[in-house]
Amino acid sequence: MSIYDFTVKTITNEDRSLADYKGKVMLIVNTASNCGFTPQYKGLQRLYEVYQDRGFVVLGFPCNQFMNQEPAANEEIMSFCELNFGVTFPLFAKIDVNGPNAHPLYQYLTKNKPGLLGSTAIKWNFTKFLIDREGKIVERYAPTDKPEQIEQKIQDLL
């Protein structure tokens, strides 16, 4: 089983295989529109703009599991991200990242790259997983880790 075996729904409800991103460095992030970390969208977008031509992509997965901070429907989320942060990186349909209904992608990510003290749970919005060009999970970053703090590691992988 690898990251490329997963299929996810885009924010416009189309199936997308993560194999489409084979050979790219990916930053997978669970997002929310009403979170104290929401301004990170700006930094994520900047990283995407600067490095997309070198094979980097940000994949945003809205989630409403943390204090109801993403209650909107997918269409509203897409509109909010475009209007407020100029987001052009791929966004996906709202998912669960924890619990019995956690998306299989997040079950895989958390099992293969646990957090602090071996915890598999996602603690909050804007937890980030950095994936190398071969599909290996290189690093798991906390919500407090800003996109610009990850930039050097992205450059190293590119």
Buried (B, 14 or more C-beta within 10 A) or exposed (E): EEBBEBEBBBBEEEEBEBBEBBEBBBBBBBBBBBBEBBEBBEBBBBBBBEBBEEBBBBBBBBBBBBEEBBEBEBEEBBEBBEEEBEBEBBBBBBBBBBEEEBBEBBBBBBEBBEBEEEEBEBEBBBBBBBBBBEBEBBBBBEBEBBBEEBBEBBEEBE
